[in-house]
Amino acid sequence: MDERIIKNLVILGGGTAGWMTAALMAKVLGKSIGITLVESDKIGTVGVGEATIPPIINFNQALGLNEQEFLQATKGTIKLGIQFEDWYRRGESYMHAFGTVGKNFPFCDFHHFWRRSKLGGNDSSYWDYSLNYQAAIHNKFAPLAQIKGTNLPGLSYAYHFDAGLYAKFLRQYSEGKGVKRIEGTVQDITLRSGDGFVESLLLENGATVAGDLFVDCTGMAALLIDKTLGVEFEEWSKWLPCDRAMAVPSAGSRPLVPYTRSIAHAAGWQWRIPLQHRTGNGIVYSSRHWSDDDAREVLMSNLDGAPLAEPKLIPFRTGRRARQWEKNVVSIGLSSGFLEPLESTSIHLIQSAATRLIKSFPHRGVKPEEVAEFNRQSRVEIERIRDFIILHYKVNQRRDSDFWRDCEEMEIPAALADKIELFRRTGKVFRNYDDLFTEAAWQQVMIGQGIFPEDHHSIADSLSEPQLEDLMHSLKTLVDGSVKSLPDHEQFLFGQKSR
């Protein structure tokens, strides 16, 4: 067994994946290993990942980034959730708002109390009790860790930002911490005799870049994990029928809302992401149900500002590499797999893979046990995210197109089917310790798309009718009062900028 100490890490490919990986590696391991990133300005990136989820806060804090500087550098805005329009039925919408809803009780989530109150005549929406939702629709934001005068959690948030500017920002950070960047295109790859590990990269300019461990951030090209090592791809199109996207930036509009919009159409859905300097738009669709011309027409006729470029077509396959780590190559980003950006998980999967690699970083040679555990964790993570995305398609109640009817009728993974049926019958949903999405996230999508549970937890019957009414009224009053005291989203962004 090779027991050589891992001293040199080579990251092939820049973009968001490459520079996020380089930045975290430099921050944590920069004093122990040498880090080289090879990229070419000639090779473009997909560059549409502009929306994130709350763990990005932890990533930026781990790097020690200043939030004000980060927002200015990336033209960023705040994200409090994702509004889903026309997913349940045309003309209806709901939000997957970050954070909690109402007040969770020991052994029993708040929505059980809400359900009981609905049966008693309460006509309020579930989202009346979501601080994040109410702040989002009123365009309010300020960092708020706790609702004043209570032990109830405050706002949970993430960001919208320009992914290209974020990569540029992290490149400057990484190079400042000693990461060596080499400009060049790979011409050939040398494998080590005996074990087939990658030994070095030969660039078109004749330079050789040797390393002990390689990270493949070459996007859908998957130059190392696929083209060199031949790791197979597991496709999920039977559950996620969309296979193409088209993206276009447009002139920004006001107000800058602190949430992402996901708008369902006849054969897919459209995203709208507000940035300080423009709006990010795109449409994700099934080529079996729409032609590219169909998708382009829908996308371009549903912009809220003038287009700033021609739409960019992005064919894709939904699925994952059978093994994210093979020999001495770890694939991070699109080289490791692809899930459509419905729940803004692409950048998070980069973050979690880089974090997992640090936790599993090999010392004296690559150990098969360590690789196996890394691959197990990455498989479980992406499969559970996959199931959450499938949920949105499966529980739609639209009957206006073949696409939506096909989605509602499709067979789904057994674990997901069980989860939906458990919630439908009992109102209960359980989160595994390593699930990305919380119980509140699952509850919002299922309730938002028309599943009103047949029953509630018996703990919800422990309150008298007056006590239940007082609970619901008090929580709504707390949420409304807290939102009223918040500054406008744009005041937070641009007031902060001018200080």
Salt bridges, closest charged atoms under 4 A:
ASP2 OD2 - ARG4 NH2 2.90
ASP2 OD2 - ARG192 NH2 3.16
GLU39 OE2 - ARG181 NE 2.60
ASP41 OD1 - ARG181 NH2 3.22
GLU50 OE2 - ARG278 NH2 2.73
GLU85 OE2 - ARG261 NE 2.62
ASP162 OD2 - HIS277 NE2 3.31
ASP162 OD2 - ARG278 NH2 2.99
GLU175 OE1 - ARG171 NE 3.43
GLU183 OE1 - ARG181 NH2 2.74
ASP195 OD2 - ARG192 NH2 2.57
ASP226 OD2 - LYS227 NZ 3.98
ASP226 OD2 - ARG321 NH2 3.79
GLU232 OE2 - ARG323 NH1 3.44
GLU234 OE1 - ARG320 NH2 3.54
GLU235 OE1 - ARG317 NH1 3.73
ASP292 OD1 - ARG244 NE 2.78
GLU310 OE1 - ARG296 NH2 3.05
GLU326 OE1 - ARG323 NE 2.68
GLU343 OE1 - HIS96 ND1 2.84
GLU343 OE2 - HIS392 NE2 2.75
GLU373 OE2 - ARG376 NH2 2.85
GLU381 OE2 - HIS348 NE2 3.92
GLU381 OE1 - ARG356 NH2 2.72
GLU383 OE1 - ARG379 NH1 3.26
ASP387 OD1 - ARG386 NE 2.97
ASP400 OD2 - ARG398 NH2 2.61
ASP402 OD1 - ARG405 NH2 2.58
ASP406 OD2 - HIS289 NE2 3.13
GLU408 OE1 - ARG399 NH1 3.56
GLU409 OE2 - ARG399 NH2 3.77
GLU421 OE1 - ARG424 NE 3.50
ASP434 OD1 - ARG384 NH1 2.11
ASP435 OD1 - ARG384 NE 3.27
ASP435 OD2 - LYS419 NZ 3.83
GLU454 OE1 - ARG425 NE 2.98
ASP461 OD1 - ARG116 NE 3.88
ASP461 OD1 - HIS456 NE2 3.05
GLU465 OE2 - ARG116 NH2 3.32
ASP480 OD2 - LYS476 NZ 3.14
GLU490 OE1 - ARG254 NE 3.22
